[in-house]
Amino acid sequence: MIDILIITIAIFLGVVGIIGCVLPVIPGPPISWAGMLILYFFGHGTDSTGEPMSSRLLIIWCIITAVVTVLDYIVPSYLTKKSGGSTYASRGALAGLLIGLIFFGPLGIILGPMLGAFICEILFGQKTAGQSIVPALGAFAGFLCGTGLKLIASGMMMYYIFVYIR
């Protein structure tokens, strides 16, 4: 009975981790990694050949999780600035993400950073609409890159969760 509970919790954490890659309020990759960690510590970390999950694999995925989580905060700001955006555009992208999430759900998560960067560049950066569109697209590209990295990492950890369920 406890085995089923542990396996269920690990799978649940893997799924929540994948969902968290898209929702900014849930730290996706760390939650996915917690699913692997539970399998490792409760002795369910063996693959179909009976080979146990190694601590090395767990440490590697911990490092990947940390790097992806940090990059998720750096990449959108970096791409916004590289595309000519000011600090206002970076802050607007973050504000747009949060406002979009609260009021418009999944569509707001996608369009919020772009609109936030665009509006803040016009209002505070005193740029024209034509000058503001490029940083807005940079914010959008940064969001897509960060989300993509998190989805790949969490998807791979979900794969390992399934591999190491015995």
C-alpha angles and dihedrals in degrees: 000000000000089000091060090048093052093047091047092050092049092050091044091053090049092052093045088049091055091048088048090059088071099034110066094207093064117065098226107189096043090052091048089050089052087060090056090045092055091053090049097050097041093052098248094112100110127117128220092281092053093253110146123232107264125231086230091062090048092050092047091052090046089056092045089049092052093047094047092047092051093044090052088066096040104043099061093048092044094051091045091054093042089055091056100269124147129223086270090062092050092049091044090053091054092045090047090052093053095042091045092051094049099044107024107026119209094355090052091052090056100040100028098078092048094048092043092053091045095050095044092049090054097042103037105014089050093223128144122253090256092053092045098054096071095056088044090055089046089055089050092049090049091052091050092048094048092046092046092052091049093047092051092049095045092044091054091048089051087053090054091047089057093043093053099045107106 
